Amino acid sequence: MLVSPPAPRRRRRWTYIALVPLLTLLALVAWAVSSPIGSSPDDDYHLPSIWCGLGDRPGICEQVPGHPDQRAVPDAIADSKCNVKPEIAVCQNRQAPPAGTMTPTTRGNFQGIYPPVYYSFMSIFVTPNVAATVIGLRILNAVIFVGLMSLLYWLLAPSRRRTLIWTWAIGIVPLGMFLVASNNPSAWAVISGGSLWLALLGYFESSGRRAIGLGILSAVLAVMGAGARADGAVYTVLAIGVAGVLSIDRSRAFWLKAILPAALVVLAAFFYLTAGQSGVSSSGFSNKDEVITIPALLWSNLLNLPSIWAGNLGTWGLGWLDTPMPAVVWVTGVAVFGAVTFAGLRSASARKLIALAAVFLTLFAIPMWLLYVSRAQVGVQVQPRYVLPVLLMFAGVALLTVRGRTFGFGRLQVAVIAVVVAVANAAALHVNMRRYISGLTVNDWNLNHYVVWWWSVPISPMVAWLFGVVTFAAAIALALWYIEVRGPRSSALDEPDDQPAVTAA
């Protein structure tokens, strides 16, 4: 017989559950306003693609007579790359053309290089006000992330909720924070890659309404990932495979449930094959280096490949890779990621290790192959954001709880992790803002000094930064404290509600 917890305890639990998503959203909003139009990678391509995601619309996206490969979009969108050329953002300070000027551009998804889902959805919310739309879409991505992860948390069994929280806590700073609150389609790829496998695992392990909810959520996450980027479709198939390895059995119920993941594989394959971006997997990127020999190329990339993985934790720059992160970001990021995932190996089974090996092989093979076909060395062409979804998946599988083999962290460990991750986020946000406000040649802790660029709002840069710092620190502290210290720690919570956890085969 299940006994409900006392009412005050339930109220405290729901207070934690409500506060963490709200604080996370507010922290992402600070990231959304931390940089100007055009600051995320290839925004001069993605913004016109969003503006034209629903076809031709007067004043938003217009045909260019005689040039089928071009579209006319607002000048601030077509020329948004001006923010990444100098040391500081100058788009808002240049001599802009009259309001309403439409400028032709060839940079956009006009030939179907990317899957259309992300651009079409975001295009629904485009307005004549360019700046307001750009910020609004960034915040929309943040809302989608927080909303879907909150729903996933609520639907998952208690032990799986713990995996979800730890995955994002150790893997989202700094690049994940920047991308989720950006206009880049990688935002959806990251959201999907970090959570689809877990949603499907919960779907296989549960029954009734919970299974239905997780099945629907899995379908949404799969469409988001595969519909945003071609490599997102590949990662969708990987996530389905991981969930299958962890859940497979000979029962009729399992194979009936497997119909949904099988359909999602077909859907992902459709998005991948119909996107021109998929051609990169066979031909590579442009600007190939034909001088270096193949053996030398493979050896160099083999030795330096971990740089791409660590780049998601701060060893590479943000934006167009032109905003280098200070050591306090990447040292703490790499240390926490490594320590926590390694601790997760205390809870292991044959299935878990097989799934983890498959994810690691993907983390290794995809960038190695892309570098090979591109004849490129680590440091060019292949960026960390391309593999961030797989890195998050790797962390999640490593932290998966296996029945009878639990692991945990003490109060001091939780406090140290929360503090250092919060410090890394604060430093990353400060540098990202400073780069555009005054340029990185200015070394001043006060962001209100030497302001060359900032939004036309009555909130100062320092207030925005402090807002992001405090809300993120509070979110991660509350989340980790609740799942490791304040939350119920009975052995029953180390297993899914409806079926046994991953067997120790």
Secondary structure by P-SEA (a helix, b strand, c coil): ccccccaaaaaaaaaaaaaaaaaaaaaaaaaaaccccccccccccaaaaaaaccccccccbbbcccccccccccccccccccccccccccccccccccccbbbbbcccccccccccaaaaaaaccccccaaaaaaaaaaaaaaaaaaaaaaaaaaccaaaaaaaaaaaaacccaaaaaaaacccaaaaaaaaaacaaaaaaaaaacccaaaaaaaaaaaaaaaaaaaccaaaaaaaaaaaaaaaaacccccaaaaaaaaaaaaaaaaaaaaaaacccccccccccccccccccaaaaaaaaaacccccccccccccccccccccccaaaaaaaaaaaaaaaaaacccccaaaaaaaaaaaaaaccaaaaaaaaaccccccccccccaaaaaaaaaaaaacccccccccccaaaaaaaaaaaaaaaaaaaaaaaaacccccccccccccccccccccccccaaaaaaaaaaaaaaaaaaaaaaacccccccccccccccccccccc
